[in-house]
Amino acid sequence: MSAVQRHGGNREAWALELGCRPEQLLDASASLVPFGPPRWLQRALRRQLATHALSAYPDRRYSRLRQAISAWHGLDPDQVLPGNGAAELFTWAARDAASCGSSLLPQPGFADYGRALATWQASVQTPPLVWQPGSSAAQPFLCPVISPSAQVLWITNPHNPTAQLWSRASLEPLLARFALVIVDEAFLPLVPGGEAESLIPLLAQHPNLVVIRSLTKLLAVAGLRLGYALAAPERLVAWGQWRDPWPVNGLAAAAGSLWFDQPQRAHAWQQRVHRWVASEGAWLQEQLASIDGLSPVPSAANYLLLRGDRDGRFLSLQPLLHQLAAQERILLRDCRSFVGLGEHWLRIAYQDRRGNRRIVSAIRRFMHQALSSINTSASS
């Protein structure tokens, strides 16, 4: 398997390798809401296509979109910078971070932060993440031991890939320790009760805080590429001067404006997503915990980290990953790209109940066969 396929959401590459059509694959490697985007938003975007969303240049200031986002969060429009997905905004956050000093990237963690920092030859420290799996409720973030040279901290909340939700109370003191704190809250809108742990309410008191969000996961619109940064206006002015004009295409900008301009519909959608995360998360964890050789990690998000573990000994889950793809047309997230995890770990994105049943049944069959084979070899 190529390196690119070790990341999530590569249905096209997998389909080419497996000799099938992309739509034949159940993709549980990318953590998107499986029943999105909302139908009302799809209808509104079709109307946009019939007008000027594709033929006109976007507003270079994205005034309507910034106004809609700021109203949603109770901020000033100057505190909002839309981006071509969160990934583009990580690039400018990394340029900012490189000028502040060494960046602290607790591992395992999302690899794109390192990618962005490497673009600017930034100094990076990668201490092990301090985490104790045990609950889907908010947990205290325990900052790892760091050197005095670390001036920038990157945090994902909820954490990717462990799906641990960090409490705001444990994160707030870190704002006095670092020159710059970058918090990726891309998955937080999907977490039941997650907004209570957001750092967005702290922006006014902490000009060294940046919060980055995305609509990709919540609306299942990865192809549109729409994220946004929330930070002090002077910081975002500098970011805006570094990048190309029109980073957000007209259709993505329209989608964002439509979403945030419809708070009742948007909140109703979030409530539906929260019910799905709570229901499917509990069901999937219970089912996987009943399979010999697997240890699921309690999750606050819409994905579940899974470890191969039998009688205290780690088991490689690479054979499971490959067999589910080749024979069942099910894609799981290879975790070897996360520093500190490796071949004993996989991540599963929640599907609807039908999809989750299909995943559990396929995993149960494979693990039964694999462990029977191990037992036979051990007794011979």
DRENDO-1510 file (C-alpha; in Angstrom, 1 decimal, always signed):
<recs>
REC; n; res; u; v; w
REC; 1; MET; +0.0; +0.0; +0.0 .
REC; 2; SER; +1.3; +3.4; -0.9 .
REC; 3; ALA; +2.1; +6.1; +1.7 .
REC; 4; VAL; -0.8; +8.2; +0.6 .
REC; 5; GLN; -3.2; +5.4; +1.3 .
REC; 6; ARG; -2.1; +5.3; +4.9 .
REC; 7; HIS; -4.1; +8.5; +5.4 .
REC; 8; GLY; -7.9; +8.7; +5.5 .
REC; 9; GLY; -10.3; +9.5; +2.8 .
REC; 10; ASN; -8.5; +8.1; -0.2 .
REC; 11; ARG; -11.3; +6.2; -1.9 .
REC; 12; GLU; -10.1; +6.9; -5.4 .
REC; 13; ALA; -6.6; +5.5; -4.7 .
REC; 14; TRP; -8.0; +2.5; -2.9 .
REC; 15; ALA; -10.6; +1.8; -5.8 .
REC; 16; LEU; -7.7; +1.9; -8.3 .
REC; 17; GLU; -5.7; -0.5; -6.3 .
REC; 18; LEU; -8.6; -2.9; -5.7 .
REC; 19; GLY; -10.0; -2.7; -9.2 .
REC; 20; CYS; -13.5; -1.4; -8.2 .
REC; 21; ARG; -15.5; +1.8; -8.3 .
REC; 22; PRO; -15.1; +4.3; -5.5 .
REC; 23; GLU; -18.8; +4.1; -4.7 .
REC; 24; GLN; -18.5; +0.4; -4.0 .
REC; 25; LEU; -16.3; +1.1; -1.0 .
REC; 26; LEU; -17.5; +1.8; +2.6 .
REC; 27; ASP; -15.1; +4.4; +3.7 .
REC; 28; ALA; -14.6; +4.4; +7.4 .
REC; 29; SER; -11.2; +5.9; +7.1 .
REC; 30; ALA; -12.4; +9.5; +6.9 .
REC; 31; SER; -14.4; +10.8; +9.8 .
REC; 32; LEU; -17.3; +12.5; +8.1 .
REC; 33; VAL; -21.1; +12.6; +9.0 .
REC; 34; PRO; -22.4; +9.7; +6.8 .
REC; 35; PHE; -25.8; +11.2; +6.1 .
REC; 36; GLY; -24.7; +14.7; +5.1 .
REC; 37; PRO; -24.7; +17.3; +3.7 .
REC; 38; PRO; -28.1; +18.6; +4.8 .
REC; 39; ARG; -30.7; +18.4; +2.0 .
REC; 40; TRP; -31.8; +22.0; +2.5 .
REC; 41; LEU; -28.1; +23.1; +2.0 .
REC; 42; GLN; -27.8; +20.9; -1.1 .
REC; 43; ARG; -30.9; +22.6; -2.6 .
REC; 44; ALA; -29.6; +26.0; -1.8 .
REC; 45; LEU; -26.3; +25.3; -3.4 .
REC; 46; ARG; -28.0; +24.1; -6.6 .
REC; 47; ARG; -29.7; +27.4; -6.7 .
REC; 48; GLN; -26.4; +29.1; -6.3 .
REC; 49; LEU; -25.0; +27.2; -9.3 .
REC; 50; ALA; -27.9; +28.6; -11.4 .
REC; 51; THR; -26.9; +32.1; -10.5 .
REC; 52; HIS; -23.3; +33.5; -10.2 .
REC; 53; ALA; -21.5; +31.3; -7.8 .
REC; 54; LEU; -19.2; +29.9; -10.5 .
REC; 55; SER; -19.0; +32.8; -13.0 .
REC; 56; ALA; -18.2; +35.7; -10.6 .
REC; 57; TYR; -15.0; +36.2; -8.7 .
REC; 58; PRO; -15.5; +35.8; -4.9 .
REC; 59; ASP; -15.5; +38.9; -2.7 .
REC; 60; ARG; -11.8; +39.2; -1.8 .
REC; 61; ARG; -12.8; +40.1; +1.8 .
REC; 62; TYR; -15.4; +37.4; +2.1 .
REC; 63; SER; -17.5; +40.0; +3.9 .
REC; 64; ARG; -20.8; +38.1; +4.0 .
REC; 65; LEU; -19.2; +34.8; +5.0 .
REC; 66; ARG; -17.1; +36.5; +7.8 .
REC; 67; GLN; -20.2; +38.3; +9.0 .
REC; 68; ALA; -22.2; +35.1; +9.2 .
REC; 69; ILE; -19.4; +33.2; +11.0 .
REC; 70; SER; -18.8; +36.0; +13.5 .
REC; 71; ALA; -22.5; +36.3; +14.3 .
REC; 72; TRP; -22.7; +32.6; +15.0 .
REC; 73; HIS; -19.8; +32.8; +17.4 .
REC; 74; GLY; -20.6; +36.2; +18.9 .
REC; 75; LEU; -17.3; +37.7; +17.6 .
REC; 76; ASP; -16.3; +40.7; +15.5 .
REC; 77; PRO; -16.0; +40.0; +11.7 .
REC; 78; ASP; -12.3; +41.1; +11.9 .
REC; 79; GLN; -11.7; +38.1; +14.2 .
REC; 80; VAL; -12.6; +35.7; +11.4 .
REC; 81; LEU; -10.5; +34.5; +8.4 .
REC; 82; PRO; -12.1; +31.9; +6.1 .
REC; 83; GLY; -9.7; +29.4; +4.5 .
REC; 84; ASN; -9.4; +26.8; +1.8 .
REC; 85; GLY; -10.1; +24.1; +4.4 .
REC; 86; ALA; -8.3; +24.0; +7.8 .
REC; 87; ALA; -5.2; +22.7; +6.0 .
REC; 88; GLU; -4.6; +26.1; +4.3 .
REC; 89; LEU; -4.9; +27.9; +7.6 .
REC; 90; PHE; -2.5; +25.5; +9.3 .
REC; 91; THR; +0.1; +26.7; +6.8 .
REC; 92; TRP; -0.3; +30.3; +7.9 .
REC; 93; ALA; -0.5; +29.3; +11.5 .
REC; 94; ALA; +2.8; +27.5; +11.0 .
REC; 95; ARG; +4.5; +30.6; +9.4 .
REC; 96; ASP; +3.3; +32.6; +12.4 .
REC; 97; ALA; +4.6; +29.9; +14.8 .
REC; 98; ALA; +8.0; +29.7; +13.1 .
REC; 99; SER; +8.6; +33.4; +14.0 .
REC; 100; CYS; +7.6; +32.8; +17.6 .
REC; 101; GLY; +10.0; +30.0; +18.5 .
REC; 102; SER; +9.9; +26.2; +18.8 .
REC; 103; SER; +6.6; +24.5; +18.3 .
REC; 104; LEU; +5.4; +21.7; +20.7 .
REC; 105; LEU; +3.6; +18.9; +18.9 .
REC; 106; PRO; +2.6; +16.2; +21.4 .
REC; 107; GLN; +2.5; +12.7; +19.7 .
REC; 108; PRO; +0.6; +10.9; +18.5 .
REC; 109; GLY; -1.1; +13.8; +16.7 .
REC; 110; PHE; -2.4; +15.0; +13.4 .
REC; 111; ALA; +0.5; +14.9; +10.9 .
REC; 112; ASP; -0.6; +18.0; +9.0 .
REC; 113; TYR; +0.8; +20.3; +11.7 .
REC; 114; GLY; +4.2; +18.9; +11.1 .
REC; 115; ARG; +3.8; +19.3; +7.3 .
REC; 116; ALA; +2.9; +22.9; +7.7 .
REC; 117; LEU; +5.8; +23.7; +10.1 .
REC; 118; ALA; +8.3; +22.0; +7.8 .
REC; 119; THR; +7.2; +24.4; +5.0 .
REC; 120; TRP; +8.8; +27.2; +7.0 .
REC; 121; GLN; +11.7; +25.2; +8.5 .
REC; 122; ALA; +10.3; +25.7; +11.9 .
REC; 123; SER; +11.8; +24.2; +15.0 .
REC; 124; VAL; +9.6; +21.4; +16.4 .
REC; 125; GLN; +9.5; +19.4; +19.6 .
REC; 126; THR; +7.5; +16.1; +19.7 .
REC; 127; PRO; +7.1; +14.9; +23.3 .
REC; 128; PRO; +4.8; +11.9; +24.0 .
REC; 129; LEU; +1.2; +12.9; +24.6 .
REC; 130; VAL; +0.1; +12.3; +28.2 .
REC; 131; TRP; -3.2; +10.5; +28.1 .
REC; 132; GLN; -5.1; +7.9; +30.1 .
REC; 133; PRO; -7.9; +6.3; +28.1 .
REC; 134; GLY; -10.9; +5.8; +30.3 .
REC; 135; SER; -13.8; +7.9; +29.5 .
REC; 136; SER; -15.6; +9.8; +26.7 .
REC; 137; ALA; -16.1; +12.8; +29.1 .
REC; 138; ALA; -13.8; +15.8; +29.1 .
REC; 139; GLN; -10.4; +15.0; +30.5 .
REC; 140; PRO; -7.7; +17.2; +31.8 .
REC; 141; PHE; -5.0; +18.0; +29.3 .
REC; 142; LEU; -1.6; +17.3; +30.9 .
REC; 143; CYS; +1.1; +19.3; +29.2 .
REC; 144; PRO; +4.2; +17.1; +28.6 .
REC; 145; VAL; +7.6; +18.0; +30.0 .
REC; 146; ILE; +9.0; +20.7; +27.7 .
REC; 147; SER; +12.1; +22.7; +27.3 .
REC; 148; PRO; +12.2; +26.5; +27.9 .
REC; 149; SER; +12.6; +27.0; +24.1 .
REC; 150; ALA; +9.1; +25.8; +23.4 .
REC; 151; GLN; +7.0; +29.0; +22.7 .
REC; 152; VAL; +4.2; +27.5; +20.6 .
REC; 153; LEU; +1.7; +24.8; +21.5 .
REC; 154; TRP; -0.5; +23.0; +19.0 .
REC; 155; ILE; -3.6; +21.2; +20.4 .
REC; 156; THR; -6.4; +19.2; +18.8 .
REC; 157; ASN; -9.7; +19.1; +20.7 .
REC; 158; PRO; -11.1; +16.5; +20.6 .
REC; 159; HIS; -7.7; +14.9; +20.0 .
REC; 160; ASN; -6.9; +13.2; +16.8 .
REC; 161; PRO; -6.5; +10.2; +16.8 .
REC; 162; THR; -7.3; +9.2; +20.4 .
REC; 163; ALA; -10.7; +11.1; +20.4 .
REC; 164; GLN; -10.0; +12.4; +23.9 .
REC; 165; LEU; -11.9; +15.5; +24.8 .
REC; 166; TRP; -9.8; +18.1; +26.7 .
REC; 167; SER; -11.5; +20.3; +29.3 .
REC; 168; ARG; -11.3; +24.1; +28.8 .
REC; 169; ALA; -10.3; +24.4; +32.5 .
REC; 170; SER; -7.1; +22.4; +31.9 .
REC; 171; LEU; -6.3; +24.3; +28.6 .
REC; 172; GLU; -6.8; +27.9; +29.8 .
REC; 173; PRO; -3.7; +28.0; +32.0 .
REC; 174; LEU; -1.5; +27.1; +29.0 .
REC; 175; LEU; -2.4; +30.5; +27.4 .
REC; 176; ALA; -0.2; +32.2; +30.0 .
REC; 177; ARG; +2.7; +29.8; +29.3 .
REC; 178; PHE; +3.1; +30.0; +25.5 .
REC; 179; ALA; +3.6; +32.9; +23.2 .
REC; 180; LEU; +1.1; +31.3; +20.7 .
REC; 181; VAL; -1.5; +28.5; +21.2 .
REC; 182; ILE; -3.1; +27.0; +18.2 .
REC; 183; VAL; -6.2; +24.9; +18.9 .
REC; 184; ASP; -7.7; +22.8; +16.1 .
REC; 185; GLU; -11.4; +22.3; +16.9 .
REC; 186; ALA; -12.4; +20.8; +13.6 .
REC; 187; PHE; -14.3; +17.9; +15.3 .
REC; 188; LEU; -15.7; +19.8; +18.3 .
REC; 189; PRO; -19.0; +20.7; +16.7 .
REC; 190; LEU; -19.8; +17.0; +16.4 .
REC; 191; VAL; -19.2; +16.2; +20.1 .
REC; 192; PRO; -22.3; +16.1; +22.3 .
REC; 193; GLY; -21.7; +18.9; +24.9 .
REC; 194; GLY; -18.4; +19.7; +23.2 .
REC; 195; GLU; -18.9; +23.4; +22.8 .
REC; 196; ALA; -18.6; +23.8; +26.6 .
REC; 197; GLU; -14.9; +23.0; +26.2 .
REC; 198; SER; -14.2; +25.3; +23.3 .
REC; 199; LEU; -11.6; +28.0; +23.7 .
REC; 200; ILE; -13.5; +30.5; +21.5 .
REC; 201; PRO; -14.9; +32.4; +24.5 .
REC; 202; LEU; -11.3; +33.1; +25.6 .
REC; 203; LEU; -10.3; +34.9; +22.4 .
REC; 204; ALA; -11.0; +38.4; +23.7 .
REC; 205; GLN; -8.7; +38.0; +26.7 .
REC; 206; HIS; -5.9; +36.2; +24.9 .
REC; 207; PRO; -4.4; +37.7; +21.7 .
REC; 208; ASN; -2.0; +34.7; +21.6 .
REC; 209; LEU; -4.8; +32.3; +21.0 .
REC; 210; VAL; -5.9; +30.9; +17.5 .
REC; 211; VAL; -8.8; +28.6; +17.1 .
REC; 212; ILE; -9.3; +26.8; +13.8 .
REC; 213; ARG; -12.5; +25.1; +12.7 .
REC; 214; SER; -13.8; +23.4; +9.6 .
REC; 215; LEU; -17.2; +22.5; +8.1 .
REC; 216; THR; -15.8; +19.4; +6.5 .
REC; 217; LYS; -16.6; +16.9; +9.2 .
REC; 218; LEU; -20.0; +18.3; +10.3 .
REC; 219; LEU; -21.5; +18.7; +6.9 .
REC; 220; ALA; -19.6; +16.0; +5.0 .
REC; 221; VAL; -18.3; +18.5; +2.4 .
REC; 222; ALA; -14.6; +17.6; +2.2 .
REC; 223; GLY; -14.6; +18.4; -1.5 .
REC; 224; LEU; -15.7; +22.1; -0.9 .
REC; 225; ARG; -12.7; +22.9; +1.3 .
REC; 226; LEU; -14.0; +25.4; +3.8 .
REC; 227; GLY; -12.5; +26.2; +7.2 .
REC; 228; TYR; -11.9; +29.3; +9.2 .
REC; 229; ALA; -9.6; +30.8; +11.8 .
REC; 230; LEU; -10.7; +32.8; +14.8 .
REC; 231; ALA; -8.0; +35.1; +16.3 .
REC; 232; ALA; -6.9; +38.7; +17.0 .
REC; 233; PRO; -7.6; +40.9; +14.0 .
REC; 234; GLU; -4.0; +42.1; +13.6 .
REC; 235; ARG; -2.8; +38.5; +13.4 .
REC; 236; LEU; -5.4; +37.6; +10.7 .
REC; 237; VAL; -4.5; +40.7; +8.7 .
REC; 238; ALA; -0.9; +39.4; +8.5 .
REC; 239; TRP; -2.1; +36.0; +7.5 .
REC; 240; GLY; -4.3; +37.5; +4.8 .
REC; 241; GLN; -1.3; +39.4; +3.3 .
REC; 242; TRP; +0.7; +36.2; +3.0 .
REC; 243; ARG; -1.6; +34.2; +0.9 .
REC; 244; ASP; -3.0; +34.2; -2.6 .
REC; 245; PRO; -6.2; +36.1; -3.5 .
REC; 246; TRP; -9.5; +34.2; -3.5 .
REC; 247; PRO; -8.3; +31.1; -1.5 .
REC; 248; VAL; -12.0; +30.2; -0.9 .
REC; 249; ASN; -14.0; +29.4; -4.1 .
REC; 250; GLY; -17.3; +31.0; -4.7 .
REC; 251; LEU; -19.4; +27.8; -4.1 .
REC; 252; ALA; -17.6; +27.1; -0.8 .
REC; 253; ALA; -18.1; +30.7; +0.4 .
REC; 254; ALA; -21.8; +30.5; -0.5 .
REC; 255; ALA; -22.2; +27.2; +1.4 .
REC; 256; GLY; -20.6; +28.7; +4.5 .
REC; 257; SER; -22.8; +31.8; +4.4 .
REC; 258; LEU; -25.9; +29.7; +3.8 .
REC; 259; TRP; -25.1; +27.5; +6.8 .
REC; 260; PHE; -24.3; +30.2; +9.3 .
REC; 261; ASP; -27.2; +32.4; +8.1 .
REC; 262; GLN; -29.7; +29.6; +9.1 .
REC; 263; PRO; -29.0; +29.1; +12.8 .
REC; 264; GLN; -32.3; +27.2; +13.5 .
REC; 265; ARG; -31.6; +24.7; +10.8 .
REC; 266; ALA; -27.9; +24.5; +11.6 .
REC; 267; HIS; -28.6; +23.8; +15.3 .
REC; 268; ALA; -31.2; +21.2; +14.4 .
REC; 269; TRP; -28.6; +19.5; +12.2 .
REC; 270; GLN; -26.0; +19.6; +15.0 .
REC; 271; GLN; -28.5; +18.0; +17.4 .
REC; 272; ARG; -29.1; +15.2; +14.9 .
REC; 273; VAL; -25.4; +14.7; +14.6 .
REC; 274; HIS; -25.0; +14.6; +18.4 .
REC; 275; ARG; -27.6; +12.0; +18.8 .
REC; 276; TRP; -25.9; +9.9; +16.1 .
REC; 277; VAL; -22.5; +10.2; +17.7 .
REC; 278; ALA; -23.8; +9.3; +21.1 .
REC; 279; SER; -25.9; +6.3; +19.9 .
REC; 280; GLU; -23.5; +4.8; +17.3 .
REC; 281; GLY; -20.4; +5.5; +19.5 .
REC; 282; ALA; -21.8; +3.6; +22.4 .
REC; 283; TRP; -23.1; +0.7; +20.2 .
REC; 284; LEU; -19.9; +0.4; +18.2 .
REC; 285; GLN; -17.6; +0.4; +21.3 .
REC; 286; GLU; -19.7; -2.2; +23.0 .
REC; 287; GLN; -19.7; -4.5; +19.9 .
REC; 288; LEU; -15.9; -4.2; +19.3 .
REC; 289; ALA; -15.1; -4.7; +23.0 .
REC; 290; SER; -16.8; -8.1; +22.8 .
REC; 291; ILE; -14.4; -9.3; +20.1 .
REC; 292; ASP; -11.4; -11.2; +21.4 .
REC; 293; GLY; -8.1; -9.5; +20.5 .
REC; 294; LEU; -9.4; -6.0; +20.3 .
REC; 295; SER; -9.4; -3.1; +22.8 .
REC; 296; PRO; -11.4; +0.0; +21.7 .
REC; 297; VAL; -10.5; +3.3; +23.3 .
REC; 298; PRO; -13.4; +5.3; +24.8 .
REC; 299; SER; -14.2; +8.2; +22.4 .
REC; 300; ALA; -15.8; +11.6; +22.6 .
REC; 301; ALA; -15.8; +12.1; +18.9 .
REC; 302; ASN; -17.2; +10.4; +15.8 .
REC; 303; TYR; -14.3; +8.0; +15.4 .
REC; 304; LEU; -12.9; +5.2; +17.5 .
REC; 305; LEU; -9.3; +4.2; +18.1 .
REC; 306; LEU; -8.8; +0.4; +18.2 .
REC; 307; ARG; -5.8; -1.6; +19.4 .
REC; 308; GLY; -4.9; -5.2; +18.7 .
REC; 309; ASP; -4.4; -6.7; +22.2 .
REC; 310; ARG; -4.7; -10.3; +23.4 .
REC; 311; ASP; -3.7; -11.3; +26.9 .
REC; 312; GLY; -1.6; -8.2; +27.3 .
REC; 313; ARG; +0.3; -8.8; +24.0 .
REC; 314; PHE; -0.1; -6.4; +21.1 .
REC; 315; LEU; -1.4; -7.8; +17.8 .
REC; 316; SER; -0.7; -6.3; +14.4 .
REC; 317; LEU; -4.0; -5.1; +12.8 .
REC; 318; GLN; -2.4; -4.6; +9.4 .
REC; 319; PRO; -3.8; -8.0; +8.1 .
REC; 320; LEU; -7.3; -6.9; +9.3 .
REC; 321; LEU; -6.9; -3.6; +7.4 .
REC; 322; HIS; -5.9; -5.3; +4.2 .
REC; 323; GLN; -8.4; -8.1; +4.3 .
REC; 324; LEU; -11.3; -5.8; +5.0 .
REC; 325; ALA; -10.3; -3.6; +2.0 .
REC; 326; ALA; -9.7; -6.5; -0.4 .
REC; 327; GLN; -12.5; -8.8; +0.5 .
REC; 328; GLU; -15.1; -6.7; +2.2 .
REC; 329; ARG; -14.6; -3.3; +0.4 .
REC; 330; ILE; -14.3; -1.6; +3.8 .
REC; 331; LEU; -11.7; +1.0; +4.4 .
REC; 332; LEU; -10.4; +1.7; +7.9 .
REC; 333; ARG; -7.8; +4.3; +9.0 .
REC; 334; ASP; -4.2; +3.0; +9.0 .
REC; 335; CYS; -2.6; +4.5; +12.1 .
REC; 336; ARG; +1.1; +4.1; +11.1 .
REC; 337; SER; +1.3; +7.7; +10.1 .
REC; 338; PHE; +0.6; +8.7; +13.7 .
REC; 339; VAL; +3.9; +8.8; +15.6 .
REC; 340; GLY; +3.9; +6.4; +18.5 .
REC; 341; LEU; +1.0; +4.2; +17.4 .
REC; 342; GLY; +2.0; +1.8; +14.6 .
REC; 343; GLU; +0.7; -1.4; +13.2 .
REC; 344; HIS; -1.2; -2.4; +16.3 .
REC; 345; TRP; -3.7; +0.4; +15.9 .
REC; 346; LEU; -6.6; +1.3; +13.6 .
REC; 347; ARG; -9.1; +4.1; +13.6 .
REC; 348; ILE; -12.8; +3.6; +12.6 .
REC; 349; ALA; -15.1; +6.5; +11.6 .
REC; 350; TYR; -18.7; +6.0; +12.7 .
REC; 351; GLN; -21.2; +5.1; +9.9 .
REC; 352; ASP; -24.9; +4.7; +10.1 .
REC; 353; ARG; -26.1; +1.6; +11.9 .
REC; 354; ARG; -26.2; -0.5; +8.8 .
REC; 355; GLY; -22.7; +0.5; +7.9 .
REC; 356; ASN; -21.5; -0.1; +11.5 .
REC; 357; ARG; -23.1; -3.6; +11.5 .
REC; 358; ARG; -21.3; -4.4; +8.3 .
REC; 359; ILE; -18.0; -3.3; +9.8 .
REC; 360; VAL; -18.4; -5.2; +13.1 .
REC; 361; SER; -19.5; -8.4; +11.3 .
REC; 362; ALA; -16.5; -8.3; +9.0 .
REC; 363; ILE; -14.1; -7.6; +11.9 .
REC; 364; ARG; -15.6; -10.3; +14.0 .
REC; 365; ARG; -15.2; -12.9; +11.2 .
REC; 366; PHE; -11.6; -11.9; +10.6 .
REC; 367; MET; -10.6; -11.9; +14.2 .
REC; 368; HIS; -12.2; -15.3; +14.9 .
REC; 369; GLN; -10.3; -16.8; +11.9 .
REC; 370; ALA; -7.0; -15.1; +12.8 .
REC; 371; LEU; -7.1; -16.1; +16.5 .
REC; 372; SER; -8.2; -19.7; +15.6 .
REC; 373; SER; -5.2; -19.9; +13.4 .
REC; 374; ILE; -2.9; -18.6; +16.2 .
REC; 375; ASN; -4.3; -21.1; +18.6 .
REC; 376; THR; -3.9; -24.0; +16.2 .
REC; 377; SER; -0.3; -23.0; +15.5 .
REC; 378; ALA; +0.5; -22.7; +19.3 .
REC; 379; SER; -1.0; -26.2; +20.0 .
REC; 380; SER; +0.8; -28.0; +17.2 .
</recs>
